[in-house]
Amino acid sequence: MTDGATPAASGPGYLPGTDMPRFIRDMMAFVGLGDDDLAAIRRSAPVVLRHEQRLTATLYDHFLTFARSAKFFLREDGEVDAARLERRKHSLGRWLRESAEAALTHEFSYYLLSVGLAHGHRSQATGAIPPHLMIGAMSLAQTALAGVFESELSHEDAAAAAVAWNKLLLVQLSVLMLAYLPPRPVL
């Protein structure tokens, strides 16, 4: 916005999947994710990574308490598929580690898109992860991270980390949601 009421010229439209770094830059600008936020994420990374296993276990334990999310981790006999659950925890840990680096590289942007596609286009009998569960999972991650920051950082650092991670996770959620929408140009 240039004057608070008129949108600034945005240039020609593009399909996000064809230029993920641009899409991420655009979303970072939209949510106000700047250098100070990226620095706060990197400063909080050691705390996050110390709690990686607990965070991933907490999220997946939560998923298992609801039938609509648990079904993605069950065998045909209705029991938890421990091997699948461990693979998912490992994948979530990788995402958390890469997010903590706050290195929004070309490779990472397409990694995020591939995660969204994997969740939104599953070929398993359980089908795709519904978008509302993806959104809910991101909220659970934000809440869990805020709890870690509150317990381990000064009030000021915890607030800065929580705000910065919130912005980062919203950018990432925007990428994940691309898998659920028909391709259309971003203007």
DAFEN-V178514 format. One line per field, one symbol per residue. ss: DSSP state (@ for helix, = for strand, . for the rest). burial: # if it has 24 or more other ideal C-beta (glycine too) atoms within 12 Angstrom, else .. A space follows every 50 residues. Layout:
ss = ???
burial = ???
This chain:
ss = .............==@@@.@@@@@@@@@@@@...@@@@@@@@@@@@@@@@ .@@@@@@@@@@@@@..@@@@@@@=.....=.@@@@@@@@@@@@@@@@@@@ @....@@@@@@@@@@@@@@@..........@@@@@@@@@@@@@@@@@@@@ @@..@@@@@@@@@@@@@@@@@@@@@@@@@@....==.
burial = ...............##..#########....#...##.######.###. ##.###.###..##....#.###..........##..##..##.###### .#.#...##.###.###.##........#...##..##.###.###.##. ..#....#.#####################.....#.
